[in-house]
Amino acid sequence: MIVRYDHPMFSEAELLTVFRALSNPARRQMLVWLKEPMGFPGQEPGDVEIGVCVTDIQRRAGLGQSTTSQYLAMLRRAGLVVATRRGKWTYYRRDEANIARLLETLGDVF
């Protein structure tokens, strides 16, 4: 399931997807790191629009390429990050609009 944008609030199923994605400390840390993309070595101001390369995230996390990609894919399915493909490289950035929508849903629910 991929979180949709066509409803103002997250459904119960969408919230479960988000909570599963955030249940892992490494995935939560990746989301925190992506809040400051310029903190990654070699990032240029223009890179912020497309995000941070998976290779750079992997290096910082100290995880294998496959694990890093799987973790980022789970964050993407939860609607927390957006992936952009450039040639053979994939870049990730936070989906701030959807994160704001999530926080609004949580505020309304709890």
Secondary structure per residue as TSV (DSSP state, phi and psi in degrees):
chain	resnum	aa	ss	phi	psi
A	1	M	-	360.0	134.6
A	2	I	-	-111.1	133.5
A	3	V	-	-64.8	133.0
A	4	R	-	-95.0	159.5
A	5	Y	S	-105.7	-2.6
A	6	D	S	-82.3	-2.0
A	7	H	S	-120.9	142.6
A	8	P	S	-67.1	-28.3
A	9	M	S	-116.8	150.8
A	10	F	-	-71.1	141.0
A	11	S	-	-77.1	170.2
A	12	E	H	-61.5	-41.6
A	13	A	H	-63.2	-40.4
A	14	E	H	-66.0	-40.4
A	15	L	H	-62.5	-40.4
A	16	L	H	-61.5	-39.7
A	17	T	H	-62.1	-42.9
A	18	V	H	-64.7	-47.1
A	19	F	H	-63.2	-37.4
A	20	R	H	-63.6	-43.8
A	21	A	H	-62.6	-38.2
A	22	L	H	-86.2	-2.5
A	23	S	T	-74.1	-15.3
A	24	N	S	-100.0	126.0
A	25	P	H	-58.6	-36.2
A	26	A	H	-67.4	-39.5
A	27	R	H	-67.6	-40.8
A	28	R	H	-61.2	-40.8
A	29	Q	H	-64.5	-40.5
A	30	M	H	-60.1	-41.5
A	31	L	H	-63.8	-38.8
A	32	V	H	-65.0	-46.9
A	33	W	H	-58.6	-39.8
A	34	L	T	-69.0	-13.1
A	35	K	T	-67.0	-27.0
A	36	E	S	-124.1	72.5
A	37	P	G	-61.5	-26.7
A	38	M	G	-70.2	-10.2
A	39	G	G	-76.3	-8.0
A	40	F	S	-87.6	136.1
A	41	P	T	-57.2	138.2
A	42	G	T	83.3	-2.8
A	43	Q	-	-71.9	135.1
A	44	E	-	-105.4	154.2
A	45	P	G	-52.8	-35.4
A	46	G	G	-71.3	-17.4
A	47	D	G	-72.4	-20.8
A	48	V	G	-58.2	-35.4
A	49	E	G	-63.1	-38.4
A	50	I	T	-93.7	-24.2
A	51	G	-	111.8	-157.9
A	52	V	E	-111.7	136.6
A	53	C	E	-64.7	140.9
A	54	V	H	-53.5	-38.7
A	55	T	H	-59.1	-40.8
A	56	D	H	-69.2	-38.6
A	57	I	H	-65.9	-43.0
A	58	Q	H	-59.8	-45.7
A	59	R	H	-58.2	-45.9
A	60	R	H	-67.6	-37.9
A	61	A	H	-75.3	-24.5
A	62	G	T	71.0	26.9
A	63	L	-	-109.8	166.7
A	64	G	-	-70.2	161.1
A	65	Q	H	-61.7	-43.2
A	66	S	H	-63.7	-45.5
A	67	T	H	-63.7	-44.8
A	68	T	H	-59.7	-46.0
A	69	S	H	-62.9	-41.3
A	70	Q	H	-64.0	-42.1
A	71	Y	H	-63.8	-43.6
A	72	L	H	-67.5	-36.1
A	73	A	H	-63.3	-37.6
A	74	M	H	-67.1	-40.1
A	75	L	H	-64.5	-35.3
A	76	R	H	-67.6	-45.5
A	77	R	H	-61.4	-30.3
A	78	A	T	-78.6	-7.2
A	79	G	T	81.7	17.1
A	80	L	S	-94.2	-22.7
A	81	V	E	-135.1	161.4
A	82	V	E	-120.3	136.2
A	83	A	E	-102.8	139.0
A	84	T	E	-128.1	128.4
A	85	R	E	-97.0	129.0
A	86	R	E	-129.9	101.8
A	87	G	T	63.2	-126.5
A	88	K	T	-90.7	2.0
A	89	W	E	-104.7	145.3
A	90	T	E	-117.1	134.9
A	91	Y	E	-117.3	145.1
A	92	Y	E	-125.1	142.3
A	93	R	E	-139.5	157.5
A	94	R	E	-67.4	145.9
A	95	D	-	-96.9	84.6
A	96	E	H	-62.1	-35.6
A	97	A	H	-64.7	-42.3
A	98	N	H	-73.5	-33.4
A	99	I	H	-64.4	-40.7
A	100	A	H	-62.9	-40.7
A	101	R	H	-63.5	-39.2
A	102	L	H	-61.8	-48.2
A	103	L	H	-62.5	-36.8
A	104	E	H	-64.8	-43.2
A	105	T	H	-60.9	-46.5
A	106	L	H	-62.0	-39.1
A	107	G	H	-63.6	-37.3
A	108	D	H	-73.4	-35.8
A	109	V	H	-79.1	-40.9
A	110	F	-	-107.2	360.0
